[in-house]
Amino acid sequence: MSLNLFQDRELKTTIEMALYLSKVDAERRQAEEALKRSEEKYRTLFEVESDALFLVDEDTGNLLETNEAACKLYGYSHEELVGLKAWDLSAEPEKTKKAIKLVEKTFLPIRYHKKKDGTVFPVEINANDFTLDGRKINLSAIRDITVRKLAEEALRESEEKYRTIFNMSKDAIILSTEKGEILEANQSVLDLFGVESFGELKNYNAADFWIDPEDRKQFISNLKQKGFETDFGTKLKRMAGTVINVHASAIKLESEQGAFIISTIRDISKRSEFPEP
């Protein structure tokens, strides 16, 4: 009787152990399947990312993995890229070596890299690091900013061009707010009103130079209705009190910071179109 009891208990234990191992094996398979799905998910994200992505061993600088965008950007095959050091892609290798060693999230607004054919181009880099299997890994997202830099250069040249025109114009040019706060003015404005410096000019409101307040109101009203005004005839006054006849033109500009007015003022006193009473 005791032998049967012992055998029953052994059988029960064996069954429970088998069920437990089966459960553990099922959970392991589920975990492996979940990990596989996760890896596939992140591999897909890695590949479809438009920026060039690199996984770099921080100790050796070896490129461990990269995506298709990186291959297209640098002109290498995947096999060629993962055989390189990170600084092999840089036109500034010493800077790259130092940057890889940084242990915190890094944003580099501009660095210069080079393609397989030797072409040097500007890039923007976002990088972070993490630990994988005991190794420190640098994950870098690299974006080609060639078009952006060309646009910035064109804008800068355009600004310089119009700054030159602004400063050399014989007409007085004023940038102000709708309320008349003077934000910018060229030398012709200082000459027209007899003001010695822009710092002094900013102490005044644009309306202070108008003789007839009603003219000023009409000018601003026309500007608000049409968005521009041309050759508005009126009288202004210099600092010394001298009255000048002018044609005032302006355009209204809207921006996130508010509305601004660019005005040009031409002294027509010598034409005698507005004779003194």
C-alpha positions as CSV (number, residue, x, y, z in Angstrom):
1,M,0.0,0.0,0.0
2,S,2.8,2.4,0.9
3,L,4.6,1.4,-2.3
4,N,1.6,2.4,-4.4
5,L,1.4,5.7,-2.5
6,F,5.0,6.4,-3.2
7,Q,4.6,5.5,-6.9
8,D,1.5,7.8,-7.1
9,R,3.4,10.7,-5.6
10,E,6.3,10.1,-8.0
11,L,3.9,10.0,-10.9
12,K,2.2,13.2,-9.8
13,T,5.5,14.9,-9.4
14,T,6.7,13.8,-12.8
15,I,3.5,15.0,-14.4
16,E,3.7,18.4,-12.6
17,M,7.3,18.8,-13.6
18,A,6.5,18.0,-17.2
19,L,3.6,20.5,-17.2
20,Y,5.9,23.1,-15.6
21,L,8.6,22.5,-18.2
22,S,6.1,22.6,-21.0
23,K,4.8,26.0,-19.6
24,V,8.3,27.3,-19.4
25,D,9.1,26.2,-22.9
26,A,5.9,27.8,-24.2
27,E,6.7,31.1,-22.4
28,R,10.3,30.9,-23.8
29,R,8.9,30.4,-27.3
30,Q,6.5,33.3,-26.8
31,A,9.3,35.5,-25.6
32,E,11.5,34.6,-28.5
33,E,8.6,35.2,-30.9
34,A,7.9,38.6,-29.3
35,L,11.6,39.5,-29.5
36,K,11.7,38.4,-33.2
37,R,8.7,40.6,-33.9
38,S,10.3,43.5,-32.0
39,E,13.5,43.0,-33.9
40,E,11.6,42.9,-37.2
41,K,9.7,46.0,-36.3
42,Y,12.8,48.0,-35.4
43,R,14.7,46.7,-38.4
44,T,11.9,48.0,-40.6
45,L,12.0,51.3,-38.8
46,F,15.8,51.4,-39.2
47,E,15.6,50.7,-42.9
48,V,12.7,53.1,-43.8
49,E,14.3,56.0,-41.9
50,S,15.2,58.7,-44.4
51,D,18.3,59.8,-42.4
52,A,21.5,57.8,-42.7
53,L,21.7,55.6,-39.5
54,F,24.8,54.1,-38.0
55,L,25.5,51.8,-35.1
56,V,29.1,52.5,-34.0
57,D,31.3,50.6,-31.5
58,E,32.5,53.5,-29.3
59,D,35.7,51.7,-28.3
60,T,36.9,50.7,-31.8
61,G,35.0,53.1,-34.1
62,N,33.8,50.2,-36.2
63,L,30.6,50.6,-38.1
64,L,28.5,47.7,-36.8
65,E,25.3,48.3,-38.8
66,T,23.8,50.9,-41.1
67,N,20.6,51.4,-43.2
68,E,19.9,51.7,-46.9
69,A,19.7,55.5,-46.7
70,A,23.4,55.6,-45.5
71,C,24.4,53.4,-48.4
72,K,22.7,55.8,-50.9
73,L,24.1,58.9,-49.2
74,Y,27.7,57.8,-49.1
75,G,27.8,55.7,-52.2
76,Y,28.9,52.4,-50.6
77,S,27.3,49.0,-50.5
78,H,26.2,47.7,-47.1
79,E,29.1,45.3,-47.0
80,E,31.6,48.1,-47.7
81,L,30.2,50.4,-45.0
82,V,30.2,47.9,-42.2
83,G,33.9,47.3,-42.8
84,L,34.8,50.9,-42.2
85,K,35.6,53.0,-39.2
86,A,33.3,55.9,-38.5
87,W,36.0,58.5,-39.2
88,D,36.5,57.0,-42.7
89,L,33.4,58.8,-43.7
90,S,34.5,62.1,-42.2
91,A,36.4,65.0,-43.8
92,E,37.3,66.0,-40.2
93,P,38.4,62.6,-38.8
94,E,39.9,63.9,-35.6
95,K,36.6,65.7,-34.7
96,T,34.7,62.5,-35.4
97,K,37.0,60.4,-33.1
98,K,36.3,62.9,-30.3
99,A,32.6,63.1,-30.9
100,I,32.2,59.3,-30.7
101,K,33.6,59.2,-27.3
102,L,31.0,61.6,-25.9
103,V,28.8,59.7,-23.5
104,E,25.7,61.8,-23.7
105,K,23.1,62.8,-26.3
106,T,24.8,65.0,-28.9
107,F,23.6,67.3,-31.6
108,L,26.1,68.6,-34.1
109,P,24.5,71.3,-36.3
110,I,27.3,71.0,-38.9
111,R,30.1,68.6,-39.8
112,Y,31.7,67.8,-43.1
113,H,31.6,64.2,-44.4
114,K,32.8,62.6,-47.6
115,K,31.3,60.2,-50.1
116,K,33.0,57.2,-51.6
117,D,34.0,59.3,-54.6
118,G,35.6,61.9,-52.4
119,T,32.8,64.5,-52.5
120,V,32.8,66.5,-49.3
121,F,29.3,67.7,-48.1
122,P,27.8,69.2,-44.9
123,V,25.8,67.1,-42.5
124,E,23.8,67.5,-39.3
125,I,24.2,64.8,-36.7
126,N,22.0,63.6,-33.9
127,A,23.7,60.9,-31.7
128,N,23.1,59.0,-28.6
129,D,24.7,56.0,-26.9
130,F,23.5,52.8,-25.2
131,T,25.0,49.6,-23.9
132,L,24.5,46.3,-25.8
133,D,26.0,43.0,-24.6
134,G,28.5,44.9,-22.5
135,R,29.6,47.2,-25.4
136,K,29.0,50.9,-25.6
137,I,27.2,51.6,-28.9
138,N,26.8,55.0,-30.5
139,L,23.6,55.5,-32.6
140,S,24.0,58.3,-35.1
141,A,21.4,59.8,-37.4
142,I,23.1,61.8,-40.2
143,R,21.3,64.2,-42.5
144,D,22.6,65.7,-45.7
145,I,22.1,69.5,-45.3
146,T,23.7,70.5,-48.6
147,V,20.5,72.0,-50.0
148,R,19.8,73.9,-46.7
149,K,23.3,75.4,-46.7
150,L,23.0,76.5,-50.3
151,A,19.6,78.1,-49.5
152,E,21.2,79.9,-46.5
153,E,24.1,81.1,-48.6
154,A,21.7,82.4,-51.3
155,L,19.6,84.1,-48.6
156,R,22.7,85.7,-47.0
157,E,23.9,86.9,-50.4
158,S,20.4,88.3,-51.1
159,E,20.3,90.0,-47.7
160,E,23.7,91.5,-48.3
161,K,22.5,92.7,-51.7
162,Y,19.4,94.4,-50.4
163,R,21.3,95.7,-47.4
164,T,23.6,97.5,-49.8
165,I,20.6,98.8,-51.8
166,F,19.0,99.9,-48.5
167,N,22.0,101.8,-47.3
168,M,22.8,103.4,-50.7
169,S,19.3,104.5,-51.5
170,K,18.8,108.2,-51.8
171,D,15.2,107.7,-50.7
172,A,14.7,107.5,-46.9
173,I,13.7,104.0,-46.0
174,I,12.1,103.1,-42.6
175,L,11.0,99.8,-41.1
176,S,8.5,100.4,-38.4
177,T,5.6,98.8,-36.5
178,E,2.0,99.9,-37.2
179,K,2.2,102.0,-34.1
180,G,5.2,103.9,-35.5
181,E,8.0,102.3,-33.5
182,I,11.1,102.7,-35.7
183,L,13.0,99.4,-36.0
184,E,15.4,100.2,-38.8
185,A,16.3,103.1,-41.0
186,N,19.0,104.0,-43.6
187,Q,21.4,106.9,-43.7
188,S,19.0,108.9,-45.9
189,V,16.5,109.0,-43.1
190,L,19.0,110.5,-40.8
191,D,20.0,113.0,-43.4
192,L,16.4,113.9,-44.3
193,F,15.3,114.6,-40.7
194,G,18.6,116.0,-39.5
195,V,19.2,113.3,-36.9
196,E,22.8,112.4,-36.0
197,S,22.4,108.7,-35.3
198,F,20.0,105.8,-35.4
199,G,20.2,105.6,-31.7
200,E,18.8,109.1,-31.5
201,L,16.2,108.3,-34.2
202,K,14.8,105.4,-32.2
203,N,13.8,107.8,-29.4
204,Y,11.1,109.1,-31.7
205,N,7.9,107.6,-33.2
206,A,7.4,107.8,-37.0
207,A,4.3,109.9,-36.4
208,D,6.4,112.6,-34.7
209,F,7.7,113.8,-38.0
210,W,4.2,114.2,-39.6
211,I,2.9,117.8,-39.4
212,D,-0.8,116.9,-40.0
213,P,-2.0,114.0,-37.8
214,E,-5.0,113.5,-40.1
215,D,-2.6,112.9,-43.0
216,R,-0.9,110.2,-41.0
217,K,-4.2,108.6,-40.1
218,Q,-5.3,108.6,-43.8
219,F,-1.9,107.1,-44.8
220,I,-2.2,104.2,-42.3
221,S,-5.9,103.7,-43.2
222,N,-5.0,103.4,-46.9
223,L,-2.2,101.0,-46.0
224,K,-4.4,98.7,-43.9
225,Q,-7.1,98.6,-46.7
226,K,-4.9,98.0,-49.6
227,G,-1.7,96.6,-48.1
228,F,0.3,99.3,-49.7
229,E,0.3,103.0,-50.5
230,T,2.2,104.9,-53.2
231,D,3.2,108.6,-53.6
232,F,1.1,109.9,-50.7
233,G,1.7,113.6,-50.7
234,T,2.2,115.3,-47.3
235,K,4.4,117.6,-45.2
236,L,7.0,116.4,-42.7
237,K,9.3,118.3,-40.4
238,R,13.0,118.1,-39.7
239,M,14.5,118.2,-36.2
240,A,15.3,121.8,-36.8
241,G,11.6,122.5,-37.5
242,T,12.0,123.0,-41.3
243,V,9.0,121.8,-43.3
244,I,9.6,119.5,-46.2
245,N,7.2,118.3,-48.9
246,V,7.4,114.6,-49.5
247,H,5.9,111.6,-51.3
248,A,5.5,108.7,-48.9
249,S,5.1,105.1,-50.2
250,A,4.8,102.0,-48.0
251,I,4.0,98.3,-47.9
252,K,2.6,96.3,-45.0
253,L,4.2,93.0,-44.1
254,E,2.6,90.3,-41.9
255,S,4.7,87.9,-39.9
256,E,4.5,85.7,-36.8
257,Q,5.9,88.7,-34.8
258,G,3.1,91.0,-36.0
259,A,2.6,93.6,-38.7
260,F,5.4,95.8,-40.0
261,I,5.6,98.7,-42.4
262,I,8.4,99.5,-44.9
263,S,8.1,103.1,-45.9
264,T,10.1,105.1,-48.5
265,I,10.1,108.8,-48.3
266,R,11.2,111.1,-51.1
267,D,11.8,114.8,-50.6
268,I,10.1,116.7,-53.4
269,S,10.4,120.2,-51.8
270,K,12.4,121.4,-54.8
271,R,9.5,120.5,-57.1
272,S,7.3,123.0,-55.2
273,E,4.3,120.6,-55.6
274,F,3.2,121.6,-52.1
275,P,4.0,125.4,-51.8
276,E,4.3,126.9,-48.4
277,P,1.2,128.9,-47.4
